Amino acid sequence: MPANLDSPPSAGGAKRWEAIVVCLVLALATIAVFGQAVHYGFITFDDDHYVDHNAPLEDGLSARGLAWALTTNLTHLNESAEYWEPLTLITRLADYQMYKFEPGGHHLTSILLHLATGLALYGALWRLTGASRRSALVAALFLLHPMHVEPALWLSARKDLVNGLFYILTLWAYGWYAARPNWRRYLLVCAAALAANMGKPMAVSLPFVLLLLDLWPLRRWPLESGDKWRHLLRLTWEKAPLFVLTFGVAALAVIVQKEIGALDVEDVLPLSWRLGNAALALATYVVKAFVPVRLVFFYPHPGRQLNVPLAVAAGVAVLAVSLLAGSQWRRRPWLTVGWFWFLVVLGPVLGLIQIGDQAMADRYSYLAFIGIFIAVVWQGAEWLHRVAPPWDRIVAWGLSTGAVVACGVLCFFQVRTWRSSETVFSHALAVNPDNYLAQYNLGAILLDMGRRDEAMSHFHAAIRLREPVLRRLMADADAAAQRGAYREAVPRVIRILLVMPWNAELHQRLGTWLALDHQSGKALGQFDAALKYRPDWIEPRISIAVVLIGAGQVPKAQGILRDVLVRDPANVTAREMLDSLAAGHSAP
């Protein structure tokens, strides 16, 4: 089927007015579904770390704030941001400039970014295919799909929106470049690709998607030509700068995640288990693309409890669909492009290099589902060509409207589950009571509300669900600390504390290892946390004094040691340290 079934974007006024109407309808539908979120708050799952009262944001769009955005996790590691993501951080600085830490304004920005991405998708697909109405349908499904509520409303996922917008703009720019290739147009493609990577280092798939677009709808790869493989090599070489750019930024992201300990699960799970989960995740994404229900903020990784027969069946199904889609590259190239778009975009986040403990995530579908939508919409259009008029139009409008309305209704109710931290975590537990992270986070909220008994029941449930992993992490941490590898030990204890934050002994142990690793500021924070849960405990006070002495803050250390002797007059360590300081010697 030719790409230009509809009039191209350069057509006359009628098509331009159609585009304006489409954009208005898409905007109104998106605002109708997502607009309620401007009254929502921050979520106590990363929002409290990366957004709400994140100190560097208070510099706003000043020179200092912009310098922080541009250099964080590039020239130095800083846990106030997740990756090197300067454009994402600049949007947060702008939010603070306008709204301070009022969550409604931050949500408004995210909704507008999501809408802008959907409108850009409509424009890009129309440019690439010449099919205005099909492009509009794909954009509507993208904007209103319930799986896309998480990236649009979880403020910590702002990076997915920024990345997504510039990713789509790169495709649009590439369509313009492909129409008349020259270095100026290619420079625009590279600039847009760089911007996508500056939103989030997830654009590693971009050069591969551009190669797919060369197959269809751009048809820059002449399949009937005798030298088609030479053409493919030329098209691949054409994208060499983009490969260097995207893989370089991705490598930086892996380095940052390894430094903060997020790659630790890779050491625990063998490759075979990660491959099994990847196959199962792919199949689950496909199911949720068509039946988007039971969506939650976190899907626990099954680890060694993976359902192996189901994973094998999923792998076989994915392979079969891949072979079928690949076999259609001449007759129905949209099936080949759509399916492999889906696979290529999801590839980096399937957990083969495990970052975090999730099996999958709604936000990972943000760009990947575009491939599925393209395959379904264009294949549906081909089938409808076999229906006699006027029934072809009636069926097309009926199916399209039904799909969009169904998505919109489900999306509206999915948005409501993000009203507050409590609704997010309660909904997750209603879907799956064995969600240990939801158990922990709901417990933390209840503890802050003074409902200690309820909170402890959720904390204990989280520990029960994660006990084998927690034991293994603790054993690995102790072994690393015994050989002096404190940087290996620290991330493991941090992950344990995510599930049992009230454990004062763990905070004390973590603080001690941080101090031995010369991270005195973080060590003091852990000793303070130990005292929060055991206010009368002497050992953290002694540890704080030792760190302060090492930092040259002797008067503060002496004050703490005197307080220890008031609480425990017989404490030999505190007495000896005070005597040593008084005599002008360093503490032991």
Secondary structure by P-SEA (a helix, b strand, c coil): ccccccccccccaaaaaaaaaaaaaaaaaaaaaccccccbbbbcccccccccccccccccccaaaaaaaacccccccccccccccaaaaaaaaaaaacccccaaaaaaaaaaaaaaaaaaaaaaaaaacccaaaaaaaaaaaacccccccccccccaaaaaaaaaaaaaaaaaaaaaaacccaaaaaaaaaaaaaaaaacccccaaaaaaaaaaacccccccccccaaaaaaaaaaaaaaaaaaaaaaaaaaaaaaaaaaccccccccccaaaaaaaaaaaaaaaaaaacccccccccccccccccaaaaaaaaaaaaaaaaaaaaaaccccaaaaaaaaaaaaaaccccccccccccccccccccccaaaaaaaaaaaaaaaacccccaaaaaaaaaaaaaaaaaaaaaaaaaaaaaccaaaaaaaaaaacccaaaaaaaaaaaaaaacaaaaaaaaaaaaaaacaaaaaaaaaaaaaaaaacaaaaaaaaaaaaaaaccccaaaaaaaaaaaaaacaaaaaaaaaaaaaaacccccaaaaaaaaaaaaacaaaaaaaaaaaaaaaccccaaaaaaaaaaaaccccc
